[in-house]
Amino acid sequence: MPFGIFSNKKGNINSRTPPKVAGSWPVIGHLHLLSGSNLPHNTFGLMANKYGPIFTVKFGAHQVLVYKVPFWAKLVYKIP
């Protein structure tokens, strides 16, 4: 199950944002969710089942967009 992660440091341009995963800690964000017995791609798969194919998580101080559909990876990482 391929996943892509995209971080935008410029901030929110549009008011329509993907759902945010609950349970963020103040300093580390959602990193504690990735340090369990599950592998990270399995954890992201469970989050995608709950929040949909596109959602945001917080890694430290950065909001990160996570998407599940491989076609979106081709659009985001397309080299002109």
PDB file with one MODEL, atoms N, CA, C and O in Angstrom:
MODEL        1
ATOM      1  N   MET A   1       0.845  -1.160   0.000  1.00  0.00           N
ATOM      2  CA  MET A   1       0.000   0.000   0.000  1.00  0.00           C
ATOM      3  C   MET A   1       0.903   1.238   0.000  1.00  0.00           C
ATOM      4  O   MET A   1       1.483   1.573   1.033  1.00  0.00           O
ATOM      5  N   PRO A   2       1.029   1.918  -1.137  1.00  0.00           N
ATOM      6  CA  PRO A   2       1.909   3.080  -1.188  1.00  0.00           C
ATOM      7  C   PRO A   2       1.307   4.305  -0.506  1.00  0.00           C
ATOM      8  O   PRO A   2       0.102   4.546  -0.574  1.00  0.00           O
ATOM      9  N   PHE A   3       2.156   5.056   0.139  1.00  0.00           N
ATOM     10  CA  PHE A   3       1.758   6.303   0.780  1.00  0.00           C
ATOM     11  C   PHE A   3       2.719   7.386   0.361  1.00  0.00           C
ATOM     12  O   PHE A   3       3.880   7.114   0.057  1.00  0.00           O
ATOM     13  N   GLY A   4       2.245   8.594   0.344  1.00  0.00           N
ATOM     14  CA  GLY A   4       3.102   9.737   0.076  1.00  0.00           C
ATOM     15  C   GLY A   4       2.950  10.734   1.189  1.00  0.00           C
ATOM     16  O   GLY A   4       1.892  10.841   1.810  1.00  0.00           O
ATOM     17  N   ILE A   5       3.997  11.452   1.432  1.00  0.00           N
ATOM     18  CA  ILE A   5       3.969  12.474   2.472  1.00  0.00           C
ATOM     19  C   ILE A   5       4.481  13.759   1.847  1.00  0.00           C
ATOM     20  O   ILE A   5       5.530  13.774   1.205  1.00  0.00           O
ATOM     21  N   PHE A   6       3.733  14.835   2.040  1.00  0.00           N
ATOM     22  CA  PHE A   6       4.084  16.121   1.453  1.00  0.00           C
ATOM     23  C   PHE A   6       3.966  17.186   2.522  1.00  0.00           C
ATOM     24  O   PHE A   6       2.942  17.280   3.198  1.00  0.00           O
ATOM     25  N   SER A   7       4.991  17.977   2.679  1.00  0.00           N
ATOM     26  CA  SER A   7       4.994  19.035   3.688  1.00  0.00           C
ATOM     27  C   SER A   7       5.066  20.382   2.999  1.00  0.00           C
ATOM     28  O   SER A   7       5.887  20.583   2.104  1.00  0.00           O
ATOM     29  N   ASN A   8       4.207  21.309   3.412  1.00  0.00           N
ATOM     30  CA  ASN A   8       4.204  22.661   2.871  1.00  0.00           C
ATOM     31  C   ASN A   8       4.546  23.613   3.992  1.00  0.00           C
ATOM     32  O   ASN A   8       3.764  23.766   4.931  1.00  0.00           O
ATOM     33  N   LYS A   9       5.698  24.256   3.916  1.00  0.00           N
ATOM     34  CA  LYS A   9       6.142  25.141   4.987  1.00  0.00           C
ATOM     35  C   LYS A   9       5.543  26.538   4.876  1.00  0.00           C
ATOM     36  O   LYS A   9       5.708  27.341   5.794  1.00  0.00           O
ATOM     37  N   LYS A  10       4.851  26.853   3.781  1.00  0.00           N
ATOM     38  CA  LYS A  10       4.312  28.197   3.576  1.00  0.00           C
ATOM     39  C   LYS A  10       3.029  28.440   4.345  1.00  0.00           C
ATOM     40  O   LYS A  10       2.607  29.590   4.467  1.00  0.00           O
ATOM     41  N   GLY A  11       2.409  27.428   4.855  1.00  0.00           N
ATOM     42  CA  GLY A  11       1.166  27.612   5.601  1.00  0.00           C
ATOM     43  C   GLY A  11      -0.045  27.279   4.745  1.00  0.00           C
ATOM     44  O   GLY A  11       0.083  26.815   3.612  1.00  0.00           O
ATOM     45  N   ASN A  12      -1.209  27.521   5.302  1.00  0.00           N
ATOM     46  CA  ASN A  12      -2.462  27.175   4.653  1.00  0.00           C
ATOM     47  C   ASN A  12      -2.856  28.262   3.664  1.00  0.00           C
ATOM     48  O   ASN A  12      -3.047  29.413   4.056  1.00  0.00           O
ATOM     49  N   ILE A  13      -2.979  27.915   2.398  1.00  0.00           N
ATOM     50  CA  ILE A  13      -3.392  28.859   1.363  1.00  0.00           C
ATOM     51  C   ILE A  13      -4.912  28.853   1.230  1.00  0.00           C
ATOM     52  O   ILE A  13      -5.524  29.890   0.973  1.00  0.00           O
ATOM     53  N   ASN A  14      -5.505  27.702   1.403  1.00  0.00           N
ATOM     54  CA  ASN A  14      -6.928  27.523   1.179  1.00  0.00           C
ATOM     55  C   ASN A  14      -7.615  27.166   2.497  1.00  0.00           C
ATOM     56  O   ASN A  14      -7.003  26.564   3.378  1.00  0.00           O
ATOM     57  N   SER A  15      -8.867  27.533   2.624  1.00  0.00           N
ATOM     58  CA  SER A  15      -9.582  27.225   3.860  1.00  0.00           C
ATOM     59  C   SER A  15     -10.069  25.779   3.900  1.00  0.00           C
ATOM     60  O   SER A  15     -10.464  25.293   4.960  1.00  0.00           O
ATOM     61  N   ARG A  16     -10.048  25.092   2.775  1.00  0.00           N
ATOM     62  CA  ARG A  16     -10.464  23.690   2.732  1.00  0.00           C
ATOM     63  C   ARG A  16      -9.248  22.814   3.034  1.00  0.00           C
ATOM     64  O   ARG A  16      -8.398  22.605   2.168  1.00  0.00           O
ATOM     65  N   THR A  17      -9.172  22.318   4.232  1.00  0.00           N
ATOM     66  CA  THR A  17      -8.037  21.494   4.625  1.00  0.00           C
ATOM     67  C   THR A  17      -8.491  20.064   4.867  1.00  0.00           C
ATOM     68  O   THR A  17      -9.633  19.834   5.265  1.00  0.00           O
ATOM     69  N   PRO A  18      -7.606  19.099   4.633  1.00  0.00           N
ATOM     70  CA  PRO A  18      -7.928  17.709   4.924  1.00  0.00           C
ATOM     71  C   PRO A  18      -8.101  17.506   6.426  1.00  0.00           C
ATOM     72  O   PRO A  18      -7.650  18.335   7.216  1.00  0.00           O
ATOM     73  N   PRO A  19      -8.746  16.420   6.826  1.00  0.00           N
ATOM     74  CA  PRO A  19      -8.934  16.167   8.257  1.00  0.00           C
ATOM     75  C   PRO A  19      -7.604  16.001   8.982  1.00  0.00           C
ATOM     76  O   PRO A  19      -6.636  15.482   8.426  1.00  0.00           O
ATOM     77  N   LYS A  20      -7.576  16.452  10.235  1.00  0.00           N
ATOM     78  CA  LYS A  20      -6.394  16.320  11.065  1.00  0.00           C
ATOM     79  C   LYS A  20      -6.578  15.129  12.004  1.00  0.00           C
ATOM     80  O   LYS A  20      -7.646  14.942  12.587  1.00  0.00           O
ATOM     81  N   VAL A  21      -5.548  14.347  12.136  1.00  0.00           N
ATOM     82  CA  VAL A  21      -5.577  13.189  13.026  1.00  0.00           C
ATOM     83  C   VAL A  21      -5.555  13.685  14.475  1.00  0.00           C
ATOM     84  O   VAL A  21      -4.766  14.561  14.829  1.00  0.00           O
ATOM     85  N   ALA A  22      -6.411  13.125  15.290  1.00  0.00           N
ATOM     86  CA  ALA A  22      -6.475  13.515  16.703  1.00  0.00           C
ATOM     87  C   ALA A  22      -5.334  12.881  17.487  1.00  0.00           C
ATOM     88  O   ALA A  22      -4.757  11.885  17.050  1.00  0.00           O
ATOM     89  N   GLY A  23      -5.009  13.448  18.631  1.00  0.00           N
ATOM     90  CA  GLY A  23      -4.022  12.861  19.531  1.00  0.00           C
ATOM     91  C   GLY A  23      -2.628  13.432  19.406  1.00  0.00           C
ATOM     92  O   GLY A  23      -1.654  12.758  19.741  1.00  0.00           O
ATOM     93  N   SER A  24      -2.511  14.668  18.928  1.00  0.00           N
ATOM     94  CA  SER A  24      -1.202  15.290  18.780  1.00  0.00           C
ATOM     95  C   SER A  24      -0.678  15.771  20.129  1.00  0.00           C
ATOM     96  O   SER A  24      -1.419  16.372  20.907  1.00  0.00           O
ATOM     97  N   TRP A  25       0.592  15.509  20.405  1.00  0.00           N
ATOM     98  CA  TRP A  25       1.228  16.009  21.620  1.00  0.00           C
ATOM     99  C   TRP A  25       1.894  17.342  21.309  1.00  0.00           C
ATOM    100  O   TRP A  25       2.251  17.587  20.157  1.00  0.00           O
ATOM    101  N   PRO A  26       2.072  18.208  22.299  1.00  0.00           N
ATOM    102  CA  PRO A  26       2.563  19.566  22.037  1.00  0.00           C
ATOM    103  C   PRO A  26       3.905  19.658  21.309  1.00  0.00           C
ATOM    104  O   PRO A  26       4.014  20.434  20.359  1.00  0.00           O
ATOM    105  N   VAL A  27       4.904  18.923  21.698  1.00  0.00           N
ATOM    106  CA  VAL A  27       6.231  19.087  21.105  1.00  0.00           C
ATOM    107  C   VAL A  27       6.489  18.099  19.979  1.00  0.00           C
ATOM    108  O   VAL A  27       7.047  18.481  18.950  1.00  0.00           O
ATOM    109  N   ILE A  28       6.102  16.851  20.142  1.00  0.00           N
ATOM    110  CA  ILE A  28       6.438  15.821  19.154  1.00  0.00           C
ATOM    111  C   ILE A  28       5.329  15.559  18.141  1.00  0.00           C
ATOM    112  O   ILE A  28       5.538  14.821  17.178  1.00  0.00           O
ATOM    113  N   GLY A  29       4.164  16.146  18.341  1.00  0.00           N
ATOM    114  CA  GLY A  29       3.071  15.943  17.397  1.00  0.00           C
ATOM    115  C   GLY A  29       2.551  14.517  17.442  1.00  0.00           C
ATOM    116  O   GLY A  29       2.197  14.014  18.508  1.00  0.00           O
ATOM    117  N   HIS A  30       2.504  13.864  16.288  1.00  0.00           N
ATOM    118  CA  HIS A  30       1.989  12.502  16.181  1.00  0.00           C
ATOM    119  C   HIS A  30       3.095  11.450  16.101  1.00  0.00           C
ATOM    120  O   HIS A  30       2.814  10.290  15.799  1.00  0.00           O
ATOM    121  N   LEU A  31       4.329  11.828  16.363  1.00  0.00           N
ATOM    122  CA  LEU A  31       5.431  10.864  16.272  1.00  0.00           C
ATOM    123  C   LEU A  31       5.263   9.680  17.219  1.00  0.00           C
ATOM    124  O   LEU A  31       5.752   8.585  16.944  1.00  0.00           O
ATOM    125  N   HIS A  32       4.572   9.903  18.331  1.00  0.00           N
ATOM    126  CA  HIS A  32       4.373   8.798  19.275  1.00  0.00           C
ATOM    127  C   HIS A  32       3.491   7.698  18.686  1.00  0.00           C
ATOM    128  O   HIS A  32       3.564   6.551  19.127  1.00  0.00           O
ATOM    129  N   LEU A  33       2.663   8.029  17.699  1.00  0.00           N
ATOM    130  CA  LEU A  33       1.809   7.019  17.064  1.00  0.00           C
ATOM    131  C   LEU A  33       2.622   6.086  16.167  1.00  0.00           C
ATOM    132  O   LEU A  33       2.195   4.967  15.885  1.00  0.00           O
ATOM    133  N   LEU A  34       3.786   6.541  15.721  1.00  0.00           N
ATOM    134  CA  LEU A  34       4.615   5.730  14.829  1.00  0.00           C
ATOM    135  C   LEU A  34       5.623   4.867  15.577  1.00  0.00           C
ATOM    136  O   LEU A  34       6.333   4.078  14.953  1.00  0.00           O
ATOM    137  N   SER A  35       5.702   4.997  16.895  1.00  0.00           N
ATOM    138  CA  SER A  35       6.704   4.255  17.652  1.00  0.00           C
ATOM    139  C   SER A  35       6.084   3.115  18.446  1.00  0.00           C
ATOM    140  O   SER A  35       6.367   2.957  19.634  1.00  0.00           O
ATOM    141  N   GLY A  36       5.251   2.333  17.807  1.00  0.00           N
ATOM    142  CA  GLY A  36       4.637   1.196  18.482  1.00  0.00           C
ATOM    143  C   GLY A  36       5.095  -0.100  17.861  1.00  0.00           C
ATOM    144  O   GLY A  36       6.138  -0.153  17.209  1.00  0.00           O
ATOM    145  N   SER A  37       4.322  -1.137  18.060  1.00  0.00           N
ATOM    146  CA  SER A  37       4.677  -2.439  17.491  1.00  0.00           C
ATOM    147  C   SER A  37       4.309  -2.518  16.011  1.00  0.00           C
ATOM    148  O   SER A  37       4.833  -3.366  15.288  1.00  0.00           O
ATOM    149  N   ASN A  38       3.406  -1.635  15.550  1.00  0.00           N
ATOM    150  CA  ASN A  38       3.035  -1.606  14.132  1.00  0.00           C
ATOM    151  C   ASN A  38       4.094  -0.868  13.328  1.00  0.00           C
ATOM    152  O   ASN A  38       4.728   0.065  13.820  1.00  0.00           O
ATOM    153  N   LEU A  39       4.279  -1.299  12.084  1.00  0.00           N
ATOM    154  CA  LEU A  39       5.161  -0.580  11.178  1.00  0.00           C
ATOM    155  C   LEU A  39       4.480   0.720  10.756  1.00  0.00           C
ATOM    156  O   LEU A  39       3.251   0.789  10.748  1.00  0.00           O
ATOM    157  N   PRO A  40       5.256   1.761  10.403  1.00  0.00           N
ATOM    158  CA  PRO A  40       4.650   3.054  10.063  1.00  0.00           C
ATOM    159  C   PRO A  40       3.622   2.985   8.933  1.00  0.00           C
ATOM    160  O   PRO A  40       2.595   3.661   9.003  1.00  0.00           O
ATOM    161  N   HIS A  41       3.874   2.183   7.891  1.00  0.00           N
ATOM    162  CA  HIS A  41       2.904   2.124   6.794  1.00  0.00           C
ATOM    163  C   HIS A  41       1.593   1.466   7.244  1.00  0.00           C
ATOM    164  O   HIS A  41       0.531   1.788   6.711  1.00  0.00           O
ATOM    165  N   ASN A  42       1.655   0.556   8.214  1.00  0.00           N
ATOM    166  CA  ASN A  42       0.425  -0.027   8.753  1.00  0.00           C
ATOM    167  C   ASN A  42      -0.336   1.002   9.589  1.00  0.00           C
ATOM    168  O   ASN A  42      -1.565   1.053   9.544  1.00  0.00           O
ATOM    169  N   THR A  43       0.388   1.814  10.346  1.00  0.00           N
ATOM    170  CA  THR A  43      -0.248   2.867  11.136  1.00  0.00           C
ATOM    171  C   THR A  43      -0.918   3.879  10.225  1.00  0.00           C
ATOM    172  O   THR A  43      -2.044   4.301  10.487  1.00  0.00           O
ATOM    173  N   PHE A  44      -0.228   4.278   9.144  1.00  0.00           N
ATOM    174  CA  PHE A  44      -0.843   5.204   8.187  1.00  0.00           C
ATOM    175  C   PHE A  44      -2.060   4.574   7.510  1.00  0.00           C
ATOM    176  O   PHE A  44      -3.031   5.269   7.209  1.00  0.00           O
ATOM    177  N   GLY A  45      -2.011   3.263   7.271  1.00  0.00           N
ATOM    178  CA  GLY A  45      -3.166   2.574   6.686  1.00  0.00           C
ATOM    179  C   GLY A  45      -4.371   2.616   7.609  1.00  0.00           C
ATOM    180  O   GLY A  45      -5.494   2.827   7.152  1.00  0.00           O
ATOM    181  N   LEU A  46      -4.152   2.418   8.899  1.00  0.00           N
ATOM    182  CA  LEU A  46      -5.254   2.499   9.861  1.00  0.00           C
ATOM    183  C   LEU A  46      -5.809   3.921   9.936  1.00  0.00           C
ATOM    184  O   LEU A  46      -7.019   4.116  10.048  1.00  0.00           O
ATOM    185  N   MET A  47      -4.912   4.918   9.872  1.00  0.00           N
ATOM    186  CA  MET A  47      -5.373   6.310   9.868  1.00  0.00           C
ATOM    187  C   MET A  47      -6.175   6.612   8.609  1.00  0.00           C
ATOM    188  O   MET A  47      -7.183   7.315   8.671  1.00  0.00           O
ATOM    189  N   ALA A  48      -5.736   6.085   7.466  1.00  0.00           N
ATOM    190  CA  ALA A  48      -6.455   6.307   6.212  1.00  0.00           C
ATOM    191  C   ALA A  48      -7.833   5.659   6.248  1.00  0.00           C
ATOM    192  O   ALA A  48      -8.784   6.205   5.688  1.00  0.00           O
ATOM    193  N   ASN A  49      -7.955   4.518   6.888  1.00  0.00           N
ATOM    194  CA  ASN A  49      -9.264   3.875   7.022  1.00  0.00           C
ATOM    195  C   ASN A  49     -10.207   4.729   7.863  1.00  0.00           C
ATOM    196  O   ASN A  49     -11.412   4.757   7.615  1.00  0.00           O
ATOM    197  N   LYS A  50      -9.659   5.423   8.852  1.00  0.00           N
ATOM    198  CA  LYS A  50     -10.483   6.229   9.750  1.00  0.00           C
ATOM    199  C   LYS A  50     -10.768   7.625   9.195  1.00  0.00           C
ATOM    200  O   LYS A  50     -11.899   8.102   9.287  1.00  0.00           O
ATOM    201  N   TYR A  51      -9.747   8.295   8.613  1.00  0.00           N
ATOM    202  CA  TYR A  51      -9.873   9.691   8.208  1.00  0.00           C
ATOM    203  C   TYR A  51     -10.046   9.904   6.711  1.00  0.00           C
ATOM    204  O   TYR A  51     -10.337  11.020   6.282  1.00  0.00           O
ATOM    205  N   GLY A  52      -9.875   8.868   5.912  1.00  0.00           N
ATOM    206  CA  GLY A  52     -10.014   9.008   4.466  1.00  0.00           C
ATOM    207  C   GLY A  52      -8.663   8.921   3.768  1.00  0.00           C
ATOM    208  O   GLY A  52      -7.633   8.785   4.429  1.00  0.00           O
ATOM    209  N   PRO A  53      -8.656   8.999   2.432  1.00  0.00           N
ATOM    210  CA  PRO A  53      -7.422   8.787   1.676  1.00  0.00           C
ATOM    211  C   PRO A  53      -6.431   9.945   1.753  1.00  0.00           C
ATOM    212  O   PRO A  53      -5.286   9.801   1.325  1.00  0.00           O
ATOM    213  N   ILE A  54      -6.853  11.090   2.292  1.00  0.00           N
ATOM    214  CA  ILE A  54      -5.944  12.221   2.440  1.00  0.00           C
ATOM    215  C   ILE A  54      -6.204  12.868   3.797  1.00  0.00           C
ATOM    216  O   ILE A  54      -7.347  13.167   4.141  1.00  0.00           O
ATOM    217  N   PHE A  55      -5.124  13.085   4.574  1.00  0.00           N
ATOM    218  CA  PHE A  55      -5.267  13.650   5.914  1.00  0.00           C
ATOM    219  C   PHE A  55      -3.960  14.299   6.316  1.00  0.00           C
ATOM    220  O   PHE A  55      -2.945  14.124   5.641  1.00  0.00           O
ATOM    221  N   THR A  56      -3.973  15.046   7.409  1.00  0.00           N
ATOM    222  CA  THR A  56      -2.760  15.693   7.884  1.00  0.00           C
ATOM    223  C   THR A  56      -2.388  15.173   9.265  1.00  0.00           C
ATOM    224  O   THR A  56      -3.251  14.883  10.094  1.00  0.00           O
ATOM    225  N   VAL A  57      -1.096  15.063   9.487  1.00  0.00           N
ATOM    226  CA  VAL A  57      -0.549  14.719  10.795  1.00  0.00           C
ATOM    227  C   VAL A  57       0.484  15.788  11.148  1.00  0.00           C
ATOM    228  O   VAL A  57       0.903  16.566  10.290  1.00  0.00           O
ATOM    229  N   LYS A  58       0.881  15.818  12.394  1.00  0.00           N
ATOM    230  CA  LYS A  58       1.855  16.797  12.852  1.00  0.00           C
ATOM    231  C   LYS A  58       3.125  16.061  13.262  1.00  0.00           C
ATOM    232  O   LYS A  58       3.101  15.222  14.163  1.00  0.00           O
ATOM    233  N   PHE A  59       4.235  16.378  12.596  1.00  0.00           N
ATOM    234  CA  PHE A  59       5.542  15.821  12.940  1.00  0.00           C
ATOM    235  C   PHE A  59       6.363  16.950  13.538  1.00  0.00           C
ATOM    236  O   PHE A  59       6.904  17.785  12.812  1.00  0.00           O
ATOM    237  N   GLY A  60       6.454  16.976  14.837  1.00  0.00           N
ATOM    238  CA  GLY A  60       7.123  18.079  15.515  1.00  0.00           C
ATOM    239  C   GLY A  60       6.302  19.343  15.341  1.00  0.00           C
ATOM    240  O   GLY A  60       5.135  19.380  15.732  1.00  0.00           O
ATOM    241  N   ALA A  61       6.890  20.370  14.765  1.00  0.00           N
ATOM    242  CA  ALA A  61       6.190  21.642  14.549  1.00  0.00           C
ATOM    243  C   ALA A  61       5.590  21.746  13.151  1.00  0.00           C
ATOM    244  O   ALA A  61       4.993  22.772  12.826  1.00  0.00           O
ATOM    245  N   HIS A  62       5.730  20.722  12.317  1.00  0.00           N
ATOM    246  CA  HIS A  62       5.306  20.784  10.923  1.00  0.00           C
ATOM    247  C   HIS A  62       4.028  19.983  10.676  1.00  0.00           C
ATOM    248  O   HIS A  62       3.899  18.843  11.124  1.00  0.00           O
ATOM    249  N   GLN A  63       3.090  20.595   9.958  1.00  0.00           N
ATOM    250  CA  GLN A  63       1.916  19.877   9.479  1.00  0.00           C
ATOM    251  C   GLN A  63       2.321  19.140   8.206  1.00  0.00           C
ATOM    252  O   GLN A  63       2.944  19.725   7.321  1.00  0.00           O
ATOM    253  N   VAL A  64       1.972  17.872   8.113  1.00  0.00           N
ATOM    254  CA  VAL A  64       2.365  17.041   6.982  1.00  0.00           C
ATOM    255  C   VAL A  64       1.116  16.443   6.359  1.00  0.00           C
ATOM    256  O   VAL A  64       0.258  15.904   7.059  1.00  0.00           O
ATOM    257  N   LEU A  65       1.018  16.540   5.048  1.00  0.00           N
ATOM    258  CA  LEU A  65      -0.096  15.974   4.304  1.00  0.00           C
ATOM    259  C   LEU A  65       0.257  14.542   3.921  1.00  0.00           C
ATOM    260  O   LEU A  65       1.313  14.296   3.339  1.00  0.00           O
ATOM    261  N   VAL A  66      -0.620  13.601   4.244  1.00  0.00           N
ATOM    262  CA  VAL A  66      -0.408  12.191   3.922  1.00  0.00           C
ATOM    263  C   VAL A  66      -1.528  11.769   2.976  1.00  0.00           C
ATOM    264  O   VAL A  66      -2.700  12.028   3.249  1.00  0.00           O
ATOM    265  N   TYR A  67      -1.178  11.124   1.873  1.00  0.00           N
ATOM    266  CA  TYR A  67      -2.182  10.654   0.927  1.00  0.00           C
ATOM    267  C   TYR A  67      -1.938   9.189   0.610  1.00  0.00           C
ATOM    268  O   TYR A  67      -0.818   8.689   0.710  1.00  0.00           O
ATOM    269  N   LYS A  68      -3.010   8.516   0.228  1.00  0.00           N
ATOM    270  CA  LYS A  68      -2.962   7.070   0.051  1.00  0.00           C
ATOM    271  C   LYS A  68      -2.963   6.647  -1.416  1.00  0.00           C
ATOM    272  O   LYS A  68      -2.469   5.567  -1.741  1.00  0.00           O
ATOM    273  N   VAL A  69      -3.496   7.457  -2.289  1.00  0.00           N
ATOM    274  CA  VAL A  69      -3.706   7.073  -3.685  1.00  0.00           C
ATOM    275  C   VAL A  69      -2.414   7.256  -4.490  1.00  0.00           C
ATOM    276  O   VAL A  69      -1.862   8.356  -4.501  1.00  0.00           O
ATOM    277  N   PRO A  70      -1.919   6.216  -5.161  1.00  0.00           N
ATOM    278  CA  PRO A  70      -0.661   6.323  -5.918  1.00  0.00           C
ATOM    279  C   PRO A  70      -0.716   7.371  -7.037  1.00  0.00           C
ATOM    280  O   PRO A  70       0.305   7.976  -7.362  1.00  0.00           O
ATOM    281  N   PHE A  71      -1.893   7.590  -7.625  1.00  0.00           N
ATOM    282  CA  PHE A  71      -2.026   8.588  -8.681  1.00  0.00           C
ATOM    283  C   PHE A  71      -1.665   9.978  -8.165  1.00  0.00           C
ATOM    284  O   PHE A  71      -1.070  10.771  -8.895  1.00  0.00           O
ATOM    285  N   TRP A  72      -2.018  10.281  -6.919  1.00  0.00           N
ATOM    286  CA  TRP A  72      -1.696  11.587  -6.341  1.00  0.00           C
ATOM    287  C   TRP A  72      -0.193  11.748  -6.183  1.00  0.00           C
ATOM    288  O   TRP A  72       0.330  12.855  -6.312  1.00  0.00           O
ATOM    289  N   ALA A  73       0.505  10.654  -5.904  1.00  0.00           N
ATOM    290  CA  ALA A  73       1.965  10.722  -5.796  1.00  0.00           C
ATOM    291  C   ALA A  73       2.568  11.123  -7.137  1.00  0.00           C
ATOM    292  O   ALA A  73       3.526  11.895  -7.180  1.00  0.00           O
ATOM    293  N   LYS A  74       2.022  10.611  -8.218  1.00  0.00           N
ATOM    294  CA  LYS A  74       2.521  10.982  -9.540  1.00  0.00           C
ATOM    295  C   LYS A  74       2.268  12.462  -9.817  1.00  0.00           C
ATOM    296  O   LYS A  74       3.092  13.119 -10.453  1.00  0.00           O
ATOM    297  N   LEU A  75       1.138  12.993  -9.346  1.00  0.00           N
ATOM    298  CA  LEU A  75       0.857  14.405  -9.565  1.00  0.00           C
ATOM    299  C   LEU A  75       1.739  15.307  -8.706  1.00  0.00           C
ATOM    300  O   LEU A  75       2.222  16.335  -9.182  1.00  0.00           O
ATOM    301  N   VAL A  76       1.952  14.936  -7.455  1.00  0.00           N
ATOM    302  CA  VAL A  76       2.737  15.774  -6.540  1.00  0.00           C
ATOM    303  C   VAL A  76       4.209  15.743  -6.888  1.00  0.00           C
ATOM    304  O   VAL A  76       4.866  16.784  -6.853  1.00  0.00           O
ATOM    305  N   TYR A  77       4.743  14.589  -7.221  1.00  0.00           N
ATOM    306  CA  TYR A  77       6.171  14.450  -7.452  1.00  0.00           C
ATOM    307  C   TYR A  77       6.537  14.418  -8.931  1.00  0.00           C
ATOM    308  O   TYR A  77       7.615  13.946  -9.290  1.00  0.00           O
ATOM    309  N   LYS A  78       5.664  14.909  -9.781  1.00  0.00           N
ATOM    310  CA  LYS A  78       5.928  14.909 -11.217  1.00  0.00           C
ATOM    311  C   LYS A  78       7.026  15.902 -11.542  1.00  0.00           C
ATOM    312  O   LYS A  78       6.973  17.063 -11.138  1.00  0.00           O
ATOM    313  N   ILE A  79       8.011  15.436 -12.270  1.00  0.00           N
ATOM    314  CA  ILE A  79       9.113  16.284 -12.690  1.00  0.00           C
ATOM    315  C   ILE A  79       8.780  16.828 -14.074  1.00  0.00           C
ATOM    316  O   ILE A  79       8.518  16.060 -14.999  1.00  0.00           O
ATOM    317  N   PRO A  80       8.791  18.178 -14.219  1.00  0.00           N
ATOM    318  CA  PRO A  80       8.425  18.769 -15.529  1.00  0.00           C
ATOM    319  C   PRO A  80       9.432  18.473 -16.615  1.00  0.00           C
ATOM    320  O   PRO A  80       9.255  18.902 -17.755  1.00  0.00           O
TER     321      PRO A  80
ENDMDL
END
